[in-house]
Amino acid sequence: MRLCAGIATGLGLASTLLFLAASSEGAAAKKKTKRPATPNVSPAQRAASLRKVSDYLEDPPEQMFAQPGALAPAFEQLYRLGSQPQDPAPVHIIHFGDSHTAADDFTGGVRDLLKQRFGDGGSGFSLAGHPFLGYRRFDVHGGGTTGWQSEGLRSASGDGYFGLGGVSISTAHAGQSVFIEADCEHLEIHYLQQPGGGDLALYDYDQRLEEFSTDGPLGPGFVRYQTPASTHRFALRTLSSRPVRLFGWVADKDTGVTYEALGINGAEAGVILRWDESMLATYLQLRNPGLIVLAYGTNEASDPNMSAETYQPMFSELLQRLRHAAPAASILVLGPPDRWYRYRGVFRPYPGIDWVIAAQQAACRENACAFWDTRARMGGKGAMRDWVYAGLAQGDYVHFTSAGYRRLAGVLFADIMQQYDTYKKTRQELGGPVQDGSTN
């Protein structure tokens, strides 16, 4: 196993770093919240609701995607992955979002279907340790000791140095550790390089492999390893009582697709604008994504500080920032699903979802990004009640059950593949990559 270390230069980061204590948000994230129980419905009512949901999904809107041609760069990467066995470059997909993403049921469903068709490229990037309650990834298992403090999260309070996923974990004590169990051929560790940073030892199971230091000029640090293709249990252990801040792991294979779910409970899209821009750009460039997916809007709809007038320019700025950082990537925005709220003991559709969807659609038009209207695809405004009664959504009328998320994932995958097959047919007719995005 060979070690390489790197830090991007010219990032314009500050010359000092305050080592932060645990934020109150991080502590609050550890408290369990109880969601309302799914309402009791008769077997006949459940069966009727299941039929209605099936009808919704089998009768899609006339246009499933807005600006579908924006997906052409990602489709070209998938096409080459499937048609050039002599040079099967992997395709990385990065999905940013809120609690719908953090639970990984929805993203895990899309990931499984993509890997079945295009091959398993590994788990890609995942957060270090277990930074907040509700974070999970079905394709990789990780955790750590209790001496780590989480920073970033939905408020992004602090210095903005949160890596690719908007979350970091820190400690200044020796003997703290994190681990990851993953099937991979390449390993990458993302951390904050900082003056006076501590030393780390890397293990694979019980074998000590390397030591490296996080000391150096302030900026995004990373180490890379090549390792035999198999299942590994990597662990990092701090060796001194000096500050260490970790962002995450990257576990890749030589070929296939990765679908990297980076969700934060309660997050709004604007949180990404509070991450250090240069650091995020550096790590995005390291991942070289073929597709960036954004799935926000549920929380913005009930934010009293948000409005359509302020949300659209903010969302447009976010799309531009991601486009600048990863110009070769396609960008797909998933609108928020239907959401209800309780008023005087009665659930009813949340009106804020309307302007969120409209603002996201407008920003996508302005910036040539694809848009998939989740609410329309699940049945339109008011459809959440049918999903709840069918046992496919939870009693809070916001989140889905595992079965509901997986069903929605299957629909998104099928819609994307329909566009991909159209792209592939057009490409074969033209004899080369489709440049005009004609996948309508």
C-alpha positions, -999 to 999 in steps of 0.1 A, spaced: 0 0 0 14 33 -10 7 67 6 3 100 -11 -5 132 6 -17 165 -8 -31 199 0 -45 223 -26 -27 257 -28 -40 292 -35 -72 287 -16 -72 320 2 -80 303 35 -74 322 68 -40 316 84 -54 305 118 -81 282 129 -102 282 161 -107 247 175 -144 247 182 -162 230 211 -192 209 203 -220 231 190 -254 230 207 -268 218 174 -245 188 175 -258 180 210 -294 185 200 -289 161 170 -283 133 195 -317 136 210 -343 113 195 -375 128 182 -407 108 180 -427 111 148 -465 108 148 -478 73 142 -493 64 109 -531 68 112 -551 37 116 -569 29 84 -591 0 74 -577 -27 51 -601 -16 24 -589 20 27 -553 10 26 -559 -11 -4 -577 18 -21 -548 41 -13 -522 17 -26 -542 15 -59 -542 53 -61 -505 55 -55 -499 29 -82 -521 49 -106 -501 80 -98 -468 63 -106 -481 45 -137 -495 77 -152 -466 102 -151 -468 139 -160 -465 146 -197 -430 160 -192 -411 142 -164 -380 164 -167 -375 200 -174 -343 208 -194 -335 170 -198 -308 179 -223 -287 191 -193 -282 155 -184 -263 148 -216 -228 150 -201 -236 125 -174 -253 102 -200 -221 103 -221 -201 91 -191 -225 63 -185 -225 54 -222 -187 51 -222 -187 31 -190 -210 6 -206 -195 5 -241 -157 8 -235 -146 -22 -215 -110 -15 -223 -111 18 -205 -141 17 -181 -137 50 -162 -159 51 -131 -189 75 -129 -193 94 -97 -227 108 -87 -230 132 -57 -264 137 -41 -268 166 -16 -300 169 4 -319 171 36 -334 143 58 -349 125 28 -312 120 17 -297 114 51 -319 84 57 -304 68 25 -336 48 18 -344 69 -13 -308 74 -24 -299 38 -15 -327 26 -39 -314 47 -68 -278 35 -60 -287 -1 -61 -305 1 -94 -277 21 -110 -251 -4 -98 -271 -33 -112 -271 -17 -146 -236 -1 -147 -216 -19 -121 -205 -12 -85 -179 15 -82 -177 14 -44 -193 36 -18 -173 68 -29 -174 96 -3 -190 91 31 -188 111 63 -163 102 90 -176 85 121 -212 89 130 -216 127 131 -253 130 138 -283 110 147 -300 96 116 -269 96 94 -265 63 76 -254 47 44 -266 13 33 -235 6 11 -209 13 38 -206 9 75 -187 33 98 -185 47 133 -161 60 159 -154 66 196 -174 92 216 -146 118 219 -154 135 185 -173 168 182 -195 174 151 -194 208 134 -213 222 104 -246 204 102 -277 223 91 -267 257 106 -231 255 92 -220 276 121 -183 280 125 -155 287 100 -170 269 70 -143 243 67 -166 213 65 -153 194 35 -174 178 8 -204 168 29 -208 200 51 -200 181 83 -167 176 101 -157 158 133 -129 171 156 -109 161 186 -78 172 205 -73 140 224 -51 110 218 -67 75 214 -98 86 195 -107 66 165 -130 62 135 -135 32 112 -151 23 80 -160 -11 65 -160 -10 27 -153 -31 -4 -128 -10 -25 -96 -8 -44 -87 28 -36 -90 46 -3 -89 84 3 -90 102 36 -102 139 37 -91 160 66 -83 196 75 -46 203 73 -38 229 99 -8 244 118 -1 222 147 -24 194 135 -22 160 151 -9 127 139 -30 97 128 -23 60 124 -41 40 97 -51 4 103 -67 -23 81 -83 -46 106 -54 -51 131 -26 -43 107 -10 -9 112 -3 4 77 9 40 79 12 71 100 6 106 87 4 141 101 -24 167 96 1 195 104 8 221 77 -5 252 60 -43 256 65 -63 240 38 -80 208 25 -58 178 31 -61 143 17 -41 110 16 -46 83 -10 -39 46 -10 -42 18 -34 -52 -15 -18 -60 -51 -28 -96 -54 -41 -115 -69 -12 -136 -59 19 -115 -39 44 -120 -25 78 -100 7 79 -95 26 111 -78 59 121 -65 66 156 -52 99 169 -17 96 183 -13 129 202 -33 155 221 -33 179 192 -63 190 171 -75 167 143 -105 175 121 -118 148 97 -142 152 68 -147 117 54 -136 87 36 -136 78 -1 -138 41 -10 -136 35 -48 -132 7 -73 -116 9 -107 -149 9 -125 -187 12 -120 -209 38 -105 -208 55 -71 -239 72 -57 -227 93 -28 -255 105 -5 -246 136 15 -277 145 35 -281 166 66 -313 165 87 -332 197 86 -309 213 60 -319 239 34 -302 244 1 -285 276 12 -264 258 38 -240 249 10 -233 286 4 -220 288 40 -193 261 33 -159 274 24 -162 278 -14 -126 270 -23 -125 240 0 -157 226 -15 -144 232 -50 -112 214 -43 -130 183 -30 -155 183 -58 -127 185 -83 -110 155 -66 -143 135 -70 -148 147 -106 -186 139 -105 -205 131 -137 -237 142 -120 -246 164 -91 -280 160 -76 -297 186 -53 -327 175 -32 -339 204 -10 -371 224 -4 -390 205 23 -376 227 51 -375 259 32 -413 257 27 -419 263 64 -390 287 70 -406 321 79 -374 338 68 -377 325 32 -398 337 3 -400 331 -34 -383 365 -40 -352 356 -19 -351 319 -26 -348 319 -64 -317 341 -66 -301 321 -37 -308 288 -54 -295 302 -87 -263 313 -70 -259 278 -56 -263 262 -90 -237 286 -104 -212 279 -77 -215 241 -83 -212 246 -120 -181 267 -116 -165 241 -92 -174 211 -115 -180 224 -150 -181 190 -166 -208 176 -144 -245 176 -151 -268 191 -124 -302 175 -116 -325 192 -91 -352 171 -74 -381 192 -63 -395 186 -28 -422 160 -23 -457 168 -12 -459 179 24 -488 183 48 -490 201 82 -514 199 111 -537 229 117 -563 227 145 -559 190 146 -564 185 108 -537 178 83 -537 198 50 -511 204 22 -484 228 30 -487 259 8 -450 268 9 -442 239 -13 -458 257 -43 -434 286 -43 -403 265 -35 -410 243 -66 -417 274 -88 -384 291 -76 -363 260 -82 -378 255 -116 -370 291 -126 -334 288 -113 -330 256 -133 -342 273 -164 -318 302 -159 -288 279 -154 -295 250 -178 -300 224 -151 -324 195 -152 -354 195 -129 -376 165 -117 -408 175 -100 -410 150 -71 -444 162 -60 -459 160 -95 -444 126 -100 -458 112 -67 -493 123 -76 -494 161 -73 -505 184 -45 -523 165 -18 -510 131 -28 -491 126 5 -523 116 23 -527 86 -1 -490 76 5 -496 78 43 -528 58 41 -511 32 19 -483 27 45 -457 43 22 -453 75 41 -450 83 78 -476 99 101 -458 132 100 -470 136 64 -434 147 55 -412 116 54 -418 83 36 -414 48 50 -385 27 37 -409 10 13 -422 44 1 -387 58 -5 -377 27 -24 -408 29 -46 -401 65 -54 -364 56 -61 -375 31 -86 -396 57 -104 -368 82 -105 -344 56 -118 -369 45 -145 -374 81 -156 -337 87 -158 -331 55 -178 -359 65 -202 -340 97 -209 -307 78 -211 -320 53 -236 -332 81 -257 -298 97 -255 -281 65 -264 -303 60 -294 -297 95 -306 -259 91 -300 -258 60 -321 -277 76 -349 -254 106 -349 -222 85 -345 -209 105 -316 -218 124 -283 -250 144 -284 -240 180 -282 -274 197 -285 -290 180 -255 -319 166 -277 -333 142 -252 -368 156 -250 
